[in-house]
Amino acid sequence: MKRVSGKITVSPDKSVSHRALMISSIARGKTIVKNFLRSDDCLSTMACLRKLGVVIKDEGDRIIVDGRGPKLAAPTETLYAGNSGTTVRLLSGILAAQNFKTKITGDGSLSARPMKRIERPLKMMGASVRTSDGKLPMEITGGNLKNIDYASEIASAQVKSCVLLAGLYADGKTTFREPMRSRDHTERMLSNFGAKITSSSDGPGFWVSVDGPAVIESPGTLEVPGDISSAAFFMVAAAILPGSRITILNVGVNPTRTGIIAILRRMGARVEISNRRESGGEPSADITVEHSDLIGIAIGADEIPLLIDELPIIAVAASQAVGATRVTGAEELRVKETDRIKSVVGELLKMGARIEELKDGFVVEGPTKLKGAAVASGGDHRMAMSLAVARLAADGETRVINSECASVSFPEFYGLLNKITAN
């Protein structure tokens, strides 16, 4: 079994990087974005915005966005979102208010993901939206939007962000309601750009509103923190591999993203948070994790929105914990880059884990000594990285098929993992 040790920085936050480009593009003034994530997904957002007339300069250590204000330019070709659900769902909220027609498509994986969840509210606001039976390709013809009070059946930061971005253009207060609070990067950044955002978690569920029409102004500079979803792989590696201790510098610790920290602590992991600070409304800190004996826990529906992207790596942690870890209320995993429930169960079974598929999650019995096997990412970046961590805990050789898809969110992942790993 391997161990990991050292001090590292992880890739910049993907969610914040996407939003920094989009919101800067529709603001007045130039925005300097520092520590931007140059991953496939975020570069898809950049390419789409450039086709919409936004001037974006990449100067290596910073991105400069010359904001156009509310009105974008009609594209001369189809927008291609690649594998990025964030690109298509968030950008659709902005396109719904533009007085031209836009067609958006993506790769095979993205084209299988559900788009009715944004089609419905945008139509209610007055946009013309056409999909292929709720999937890509999608055509949006924007226009004068009206404000709505929309109740979503699922907690989704992407759907919420779509509605709020469209709400910037609507006349009056646009409200989005969800059963529980999802990640709030959009609300924080819109507030930082001067939009009037109100929210409340009083009573059942959570709601957030934006006042429109609003012309937002660049704050000048944004610094993107490290991505806690990327840090999660190293946190779990340190927690499950004896002799390990890792410190991850400048990680985003937005309260709507720190579910992984809470879960690891409940499982008995030693997690220390230090050097807290804030930039552009986003808090960050240094995170230190040491190896410890983990125990199985129950993870329910109320916790899922705060750690939806981390569940595959949590399954790896659970395979090394004493007792049962039960995850329920995670149906949303089935409509990610892959059916992540089926994928994580199937691939960890190949490595000898005792894991059972549920309709809305999975159950893992541990601890189990994993064994090397040929496993497949299915083209899902988070599965590829989770299996790479499982490989460190396994006896024998493990080969991850299509491991290169990690570049979607974390191009430097394998180099960094190799650097801190020792026998």
N, C-alpha and C positions, 0 to 999 in steps of 0.2 A: 504493500500500500504506500502511496506517495504522501508527501506533506507539502504545504504551501507556507511561505513566509515572506515578509518584506513590507515596504510601503509602496503604494501604487496610486495612480490616478486612472479612472475608468473613462470610457467614452462620454462625451457631453450628452445631456439629456435629450432624447429624441423628441419627446412631446413638446418640450419648451423650444427646441430648434425649429420644428414645424411652425409653431405659432409665432415665433419671432419673425420669420419671413413673411407669413401671411398678414399679420396685423401691421407690421411695418409698411407693407406694400399699400395698404389702404389708409395709412396715416399721412398727414402733411409733414414734410420735412425729411431729412436724412436720418437714418438710424444705423449706428455701428453695432454689429452683433459680434461679440467676442466669444471664443470657445464654441463655435458652431460645429454641429455634428455633420461631417461629410460622409454620411451613409447613403446607400442606394435610395432609401425611402425619402430622406430629406432632400437629396438631389432631384428626386422626382418632383417635389414641391417647387424647388427652385426653377426647374425647367418649365413647369406649367405657368408659373408667375411671369417668367420672361416672355412666354407666348402671349400673355395678357398685357404686354407693354411695360412691364415693370423693369427698370434698370437695376440690376444687381451685380455688384463688383465683388469678386473673390480675391482678396489680397493676401491670402495665406493665413495670417494670424487674425484676420477679421474679415467679416462680410459687411459691405456697405449697401444698404437698400435705399434707393431714392424713391420715397413714397409718392404715389400719384394722387393721394386723397381718395375719396369714395369711389370714383369712376375709373374702371379699368378699360383697356382697349379690346375690341373684338378680335378674337384669335383667327388666324387664317387657316388653321389646321386643327385636327382633333387633339385634345389634351390627353396625354398618356401618363397615368398615375403609377405605372409599374405594379409593384406589390403592395403599395401603400394605401391602406384603408383610411388613415388619417388625412392624407392628401385629398382624396376624393370627397370624403364626408364633410370636412371642414370647408374646403374651397367651394363646395356646392352652396353653402349658406351665403357666401359673398356673391357667387354667380347668379343666385336667385334674384338679386337686386339690380343686375346689369341689364341695360336695354338692348341686348343682343342674344343670339342663340349660341350655345356652347355644347359640344359633344365631348364626353369624357369616356375613356376606356382604360383598361389595365391588363395585366398579365392573366394567365389562366386561373391562378389561385384567387386573385382579387375579383375576377369576373364571376366567381362562384359564391361570393359573399353577399349578404342581404343588404339591399339599398332602400327597401320600402320604408324602413325606419326613419330615413331622412326625406324620402319622397312625400310621405303623408303630411308632415308639418309644413313643408315648403309649399305644397299645393294649397294648404289652408291659408297661408300668408299671401297667396295670389300669384305665385310663380307657375309657369307651365313646366312640368317635369315628366319626362317619358323614359321608362326603363324597359328592359327586356324581361318581363315577368318578375319585376323586382330586383333584377340584376343588371350589371353593366353589359353593354354600353348604355350610357344615360345622356339624354339631351335636356338641357335646361334653357328655357327662354325667360329671362328675367323681366321685371317691370316694377311698377309701384307696389310696394309691399304693405300689407296691413298688419298691425300688431295682433298677437294671439296670446292666449293663456293655454299652454299645451301640457297635458299630463302624459308622461311616457310610462309604459308598462315595465320598462327595464331601466336600471341605472346605467347610463352610458355617457361618458365624457365626450365621445365623438358626436352623438346626436345632440346633446346639450350645447356643445360648441357651435354646431351647425345652426341651431335655432338662434343662439345669442348673436352670432355674426350677422345673420339675416336681420335680426332685431335692431342692429345699428342703423338700418336703412328704413325701418318701419316708422309710421307715425304713431307715437304713444309708447306705452310700456309693454314689452314682450316678456312673458314669464314662462319658464320651463320648470316643470315639476317632475320629480323622480322618486321612486320608493325609498332610496337611500342615497346619500351624497357620493357622487363619483368624483374623480380627480378634478381639481379646480384651476388648472393652469390658465385656461382661457379667461376666466373671471379676473384672476389676479393681473394678468397682462393687460386686459382691456382697462382695468382701473388705473394701471400705471400709465396708460396712454390717454387718460382723462375721461373715459366713458363713465357714466353713472350706473354703477352696479349695486343692487341690493339683494340680500339673500337671507334665508332663515331656515333653521332646522327645527323650529318649534312645531309641535303637533306631529301628525303622521307624515313621514317622508321628508323631503327637502325641496325648497324652491329657490330659484334665482331669477332676477329680472334685470333687463337693460332698458334704459330710456332712449328712444329714438325720435326723430333722426338725429344722429350724432356725427360730428366731424372730429376725429381723434387726432392728437398731435404727438409727434415723436418725442420721447423723453431724452433722445440723444444717443445714449449707449445702453446696451443690454449685455449682461454676461450670463451665459448659460452654465448652470452647475453640472456636475457629473451626474450621470443617470443612475438612479438607485436600482432600476430594473437590471442594468448591466452589472452594478455592484453586487447584486444578489447572488450571482454565480460564484463569486469569490468569497462572499460571506458564508455560503453553504459549504464550499470546499474547506474553508478553515474550520468550520464547526464540526465536520464529520471526519476529518483526517487527523489522526493522532500526531501531536507534536507541532501543530500548525498555529500560527498567529499572523494575522494580516491587518494592516491599517490602510484604509482607502480614503484618500484626501479629497476634500471639496465635493462631497456628494449632496445632491438635493435631498432635503428632508421635509419636503412639503407634507403636511399632516395627512393629505389624501393619498399619499404614495407610500407611507411608512408601514404598511401592513406587514411587510416581510420582517421588519425589525420586531414588531409585536409578536408575530408567530414564532420566530426563532427564540425569543426570550421565553415564551410560554413553553417551548419544547426543552428549555434548560440551557440554551446557548449563552455564552458570555459575550455580550455586546455592549461596548462602551461608546458613547457619543461625546465628542469634545469639539472645541473651537467653533462654536456656532456663529454664523453671520448671515447677512441677507443682501441680495442684489436684485433690483427690479421687482420686488415683491415676492421673490422666491428664496426661502431659507436654505442654507447649506451647512454642512458640518463634516468633521472627520469621523469615520466609523472604524472601530477596532473590534475584531472578532477572534476569539481563541477557541481551540478545540475543547469540547465538553461532551459528556454523555447526554444524549438527547432522549426524550420520552415522547411517545405518541400522544396526539391531542385531537380534538374535534374542531373542525373549521366549518362554520355555517354560512348561510346566505348573506347575513348582515356584514360579514367581513370580506366577501368576494370582491366587491368593487375596488377595494383598497389594495388588492394584490392579484388581480386577474392575470397579469403577465408573469407573475412569479410562481404560479401553481405548478408548472412542470419541474422547476428546480426544487420546489417544496416536496414534490413526490420523491425526488432523489434523497433529500434529507430524511424523509420519513422511512426510507428503506434501511437507514442506519440507526433509527430510533427504537427504543425498547417499547413494545406494545403496538397498539393500532392507532393509525392516523386516518381519520375519516373526513373527507371533503365533500360537502353537499351544497346545493344551490349554485352550482357553477355551470349551468347549461350554456352560458355564453362561450365557454371554451370550445364548443362544437362548431362555432362559426368564426374561428380565427383563421390564421394562415393554413392550418390544417384542422381536422377534428382533433383538438389537443387531448381530449379525454381518451379517445381510442388510441391515439398515437403514443401517449406517455405510458398507457397500460401495456400496449402491445410490445413496445421496445424494451421497457424495463423487465417484462416477463422473459424476453430473450436473454437477459443478463442474470436471470435467476431470482429476481425480486418476487416477493409474495404480494401481488397487487391485483385488485379486482375492480372491474369497471362497473360503475353505477350510471343510471340514466343522467344524473346531474352532477357527477363527480367520480370519486374513486376511494377505495379503502386500501391502505398499505399496512401489512404486518411486518414488524421488524424486531430486532435487527437481522439482516441477511447479508451473508458474504457474497457480494456480486462476483460474477465471472465474466471474462472477456467474451465478446460475441460480435458478429456483424450486425449493426443496427443502422436504422435509416432516419434521417431528419424529416423526410417528406417535404423538403424544401422550406421548412419552418425554422427561422433563425433561432428562436428560443428553444426549440427541441434540440437543435444541433449543439448549442452551448450547454444545455442540461446534460446531454449524453456525454459530452466531453468531460464534465465534472464527475459523472458516474464512472467513467473510464478510470479516473484516478483512484477510485475506491475499489476497483475490481482486480481480481487475480487474472493473469493472462492478458492477451492482446485484444483490444476492442477497436474495431474499425467503424467510424461513423460515415455512412454513405451520404453524399451531398452535404458535406460539412461546410463547404464554402459559402453557403447561404447565410452564415453568420454576418456577412458583410452588410446585410440589409440594415442592421442596427449597430454593429460593433466590429468594424473592419480590423481593428488591432487585437481582437480577443485572443486568438491562438498564440500570437507572439508574446503577449503579456502573460498568459497562463503558463507557457513554457518557461518564461523568465523567472517566475516565482516558485516553480515546482522542483522539488528535490526528492530523492529516495530516502 
